[in-house]
Amino acid sequence: TAKSNITFSSSMTPDSNLANIFQTFASNAAAHAINVPTSANIGQQITIRISNVSGGVLGVATWDAIYKMAAWTQPANGYSRSITFFYDDATPAWIEISRTTVDIPN
């Protein structure tokens, strides 16, 4: 399993050919979008981890509609949350299979 850091910005796109674990360090309170991953493979699993290093409350994270998931809660400052999906090509969608339910220290 490979890990890839995604530079925190208003629009972030994981490349599922590069890794299965993606981490971003949210450094400010700006709203941000998690876009459709590129290069999806049938049955592939990816994990996205958002680490809050902003010094405060994060802005809203907007997940593309291709992610089929429960409501997302942003992590508090100094903490992270992760969510894992698998790719279902029949839908097509990235379907949530697990997540951290509470904040995890960075």
ChimeraX attribute file (.defattr): number of C-alpha atoms within 10 A of each C-alpha:
attribute: neighborCount
match mode: 1-to-1
recipient: residues
	/A:1	7
	/A:2	10
	/A:3	14
	/A:4	16
	/A:5	14
	/A:6	18
	/A:7	14
	/A:8	18
	/A:9	17
	/A:10	13
	/A:11	13
	/A:12	17
	/A:13	15
	/A:14	24
	/A:15	17
	/A:16	20
	/A:17	12
	/A:18	14
	/A:19	16
	/A:20	19
	/A:21	20
	/A:22	21
	/A:23	20
	/A:24	19
	/A:25	18
	/A:26	24
	/A:27	17
	/A:28	16
	/A:29	15
	/A:30	15
	/A:31	14
	/A:32	18
	/A:33	16
	/A:34	18
	/A:35	16
	/A:36	19
	/A:37	18
	/A:38	12
	/A:39	10
	/A:40	21
	/A:41	13
	/A:42	11
	/A:43	12
	/A:44	14
	/A:45	20
	/A:46	24
	/A:47	20
	/A:48	22
	/A:49	21
	/A:50	21
	/A:51	26
	/A:52	26
	/A:53	21
	/A:54	16
	/A:55	13
	/A:56	13
	/A:57	15
	/A:58	21
	/A:59	14
	/A:60	14
	/A:61	17
	/A:62	14
	/A:63	17
	/A:64	13
	/A:65	12
	/A:66	15
	/A:67	19
	/A:68	15
	/A:69	17
	/A:70	9
	/A:71	6
	/A:72	14
	/A:73	12
	/A:74	19
	/A:75	22
	/A:76	20
	/A:77	19
	/A:78	15
	/A:79	16
	/A:80	23
	/A:81	23
	/A:82	21
	/A:83	18
	/A:84	19
	/A:85	22
	/A:86	21
	/A:87	21
	/A:88	16
	/A:89	13
	/A:90	7
	/A:91	9
	/A:92	12
	/A:93	17
	/A:94	25
	/A:95	18
	/A:96	18
	/A:97	13
	/A:98	13
	/A:99	17
	/A:100	12
	/A:101	11
	/A:102	14
	/A:103	18
	/A:104	14
	/A:105	13
	/A:106	13
